[in-house]
């Protein structure tokens, strides 16, 4: 899942803190055997479609414990292997591979307006250097680690793995009201 082609077009993302939630909702730092991957989201669903960079997260090899990931862009010298890679203005998404669980999780980025699966405050730009304060994997309202379920306007846990669409309880007369 974390395979990508090298490109001459790159931007660099430094991540100051990276965590995975445990069952008690405590934030636990990644182990040196875990990986972080960066992806381009082609369909804007908050899930990565094309891997554009990855790094083993061993902070002992990073600058004072702050690691970076180089995100590859569309390369004019190698367009076939870098088709659909990052372009100016794209917001990347990130995924964490937890080696101890042998599982991939979608991560959320701390943006100015809270956590989001897309790095909307850190859009890709050729040769840019971004410093992201936090990247974390959380449990969603359906208790799926890295899941995409959320509480909708009817106060129901929807989307993700819930099998419920947003607003399912509103048939046009208000939430949980008869037609």
C-alpha positions as CSV (number, residue, x, y, z in Angstrom):
1,X,0.0,0.0,0.0
2,X,3.0,2.4,0.5
3,X,4.7,1.9,-2.8
4,X,5.3,5.0,-5.0
5,X,7.6,6.2,-7.7
6,X,10.3,8.8,-7.0
7,X,9.7,12.2,-8.6
8,X,11.8,15.3,-9.1
9,X,8.7,17.3,-8.0
10,X,8.4,17.2,-4.2
11,X,7.1,19.0,-1.1
12,X,8.1,18.1,2.5
13,X,5.8,17.5,5.4
14,X,7.3,17.6,8.9
15,X,5.0,16.0,11.6
16,X,5.7,17.2,15.1
17,X,3.5,14.6,16.8
18,X,2.0,11.3,15.6
19,X,-0.2,9.1,17.7
20,X,-2.7,6.2,17.7
21,X,-5.5,6.1,20.2
22,X,-5.8,3.1,22.5
23,X,-9.0,1.6,23.8
24,X,-9.1,4.1,26.7
25,X,-8.7,7.0,24.2
26,X,-5.2,7.7,25.3
27,X,-2.8,8.9,22.5
28,X,0.1,6.4,22.1
29,X,3.2,7.3,20.0
30,X,4.1,5.2,17.0
31,X,6.8,2.5,17.4
32,X,10.0,2.6,15.3
33,X,8.6,-0.3,13.3
34,X,5.4,1.6,12.2
35,X,5.1,3.5,8.9
36,X,3.3,6.6,7.7
37,X,2.1,7.0,4.1
38,X,0.9,10.0,2.2
39,X,-1.8,9.8,-0.5
40,X,-3.6,11.8,-3.1
41,X,-7.3,11.6,-2.6
42,X,-8.7,11.5,-6.2
43,X,-12.4,11.5,-5.3
44,X,-12.4,13.8,-2.2
45,X,-13.8,11.1,0.2
46,X,-11.0,11.6,2.8
47,X,-9.4,8.3,1.8
48,X,-6.1,7.9,0.0
49,X,-6.1,6.6,-3.6
50,X,-2.6,7.0,-4.9
51,X,0.5,6.7,-2.6
52,X,2.8,9.7,-3.1
53,X,5.3,9.1,-0.2
54,X,6.0,7.0,2.8
55,X,8.4,6.7,5.7
56,X,9.3,4.3,8.4
57,X,8.5,6.3,11.6
58,X,11.7,5.8,13.6
59,X,12.1,9.2,15.3
60,X,15.6,8.4,16.4
61,X,16.7,9.0,12.8
62,X,14.8,12.3,12.5
63,X,15.7,15.9,13.4
64,X,15.1,16.1,17.2
65,X,12.4,13.5,16.9
66,X,10.4,15.4,14.2
67,X,10.3,13.3,11.1
68,X,9.3,14.4,7.6
69,X,7.7,12.8,4.6
70,X,8.6,13.8,1.0
71,X,5.4,13.9,-1.1
72,X,5.9,13.3,-4.8
73,X,4.3,15.4,-7.5
74,X,3.6,14.8,-11.2
75,X,7.1,14.6,-12.7
76,X,7.5,16.1,-16.2
77,X,10.5,13.8,-16.8
78,X,8.5,10.7,-15.7
79,X,4.8,11.4,-16.4
80,X,3.8,7.8,-16.8
81,X,4.9,6.6,-13.4
82,X,3.8,9.8,-11.6
83,X,0.4,10.2,-13.2
84,X,-2.2,11.4,-10.6
85,X,0.5,12.4,-8.2
86,X,0.3,15.7,-6.2
87,X,-0.2,19.0,-8.0
88,X,-0.3,22.6,-6.6
89,X,-3.3,23.0,-4.3
90,X,-3.9,19.3,-3.6
91,X,-4.6,18.4,0.1
92,X,-2.9,15.1,1.0
93,X,-4.3,12.5,3.2
94,X,-2.3,10.2,5.5
95,X,-2.4,6.6,6.6
96,X,-0.5,4.8,9.4
97,X,0.7,1.2,9.2
98,X,0.8,-0.3,12.8
99,X,3.3,-3.1,12.5
100,X,2.3,-4.7,15.8
101,X,-1.3,-5.1,14.6
102,X,-0.4,-5.6,10.9
103,X,-3.1,-3.1,10.1
104,X,-3.5,0.2,8.1
105,X,-5.4,3.1,9.6
106,X,-6.6,6.4,8.1
107,X,-5.2,9.3,10.1
108,X,-6.5,12.8,10.8
109,X,-4.6,16.0,10.6
110,X,-4.9,18.8,13.1
111,X,-5.9,21.8,10.9
112,X,-6.8,25.3,12.1
113,X,-10.5,24.2,12.4
114,X,-9.8,20.9,14.2
115,X,-9.1,17.4,12.9
116,X,-9.8,16.3,9.3
117,X,-8.8,13.5,7.1
118,X,-7.5,16.0,4.5
119,X,-4.6,18.3,5.2
120,X,-6.6,21.3,4.0
121,X,-4.3,23.8,5.7
122,X,-1.2,22.2,4.3
123,X,-1.8,22.0,0.5
124,X,0.9,20.6,-1.7
125,X,3.1,23.2,-3.5
126,X,6.3,22.4,-5.3
127,X,9.3,22.6,-2.9
128,X,7.1,23.6,0.0
129,X,8.0,22.8,3.5
130,X,5.0,22.3,5.9
131,X,5.2,21.7,9.6
132,X,2.1,19.9,10.8
133,X,1.5,20.0,14.6
134,X,-0.2,16.6,14.8
135,X,-1.3,13.6,12.9
136,X,-3.4,11.1,14.8
137,X,-5.5,7.9,14.4
138,X,-8.8,8.0,16.4
139,X,-11.7,5.8,17.1
140,X,-14.8,7.0,15.3
141,X,-18.4,6.9,16.8
142,X,-18.8,3.3,15.5
143,X,-15.7,2.3,17.5
144,X,-13.6,1.7,14.3
145,X,-10.0,2.8,14.8
146,X,-9.2,5.1,11.9
147,X,-12.8,5.0,10.8
148,X,-14.8,7.6,8.9
149,X,-18.1,7.4,10.8
150,X,-19.4,10.6,12.3
151,X,-22.4,12.0,14.2
152,X,-24.9,13.6,11.7
153,X,-27.4,16.4,12.2
154,X,-29.9,13.9,13.6
155,X,-27.4,12.8,16.3
156,X,-26.9,9.4,14.7
157,X,-23.6,7.7,14.0
158,X,-23.5,7.4,10.2
159,X,-21.3,6.6,7.2
160,X,-18.0,4.8,7.6
161,X,-18.8,1.1,8.5
162,X,-22.2,1.9,10.0
163,X,-24.3,1.0,6.9
164,X,-26.3,4.3,7.5
165,X,-26.2,7.3,5.2
166,X,-26.1,10.8,6.6
167,X,-29.6,12.0,7.4
168,X,-31.2,8.6,7.1
169,X,-33.5,9.4,10.1
170,X,-34.9,12.6,8.3
171,X,-37.4,11.6,5.7
172,X,-38.3,15.3,5.1
173,X,-40.2,16.2,8.2
174,X,-37.4,16.4,10.6
175,X,-35.2,13.8,12.4
176,X,-37.2,10.8,13.6
177,X,-40.5,12.5,12.7
178,X,-43.3,10.5,10.9
179,X,-44.0,11.5,7.3
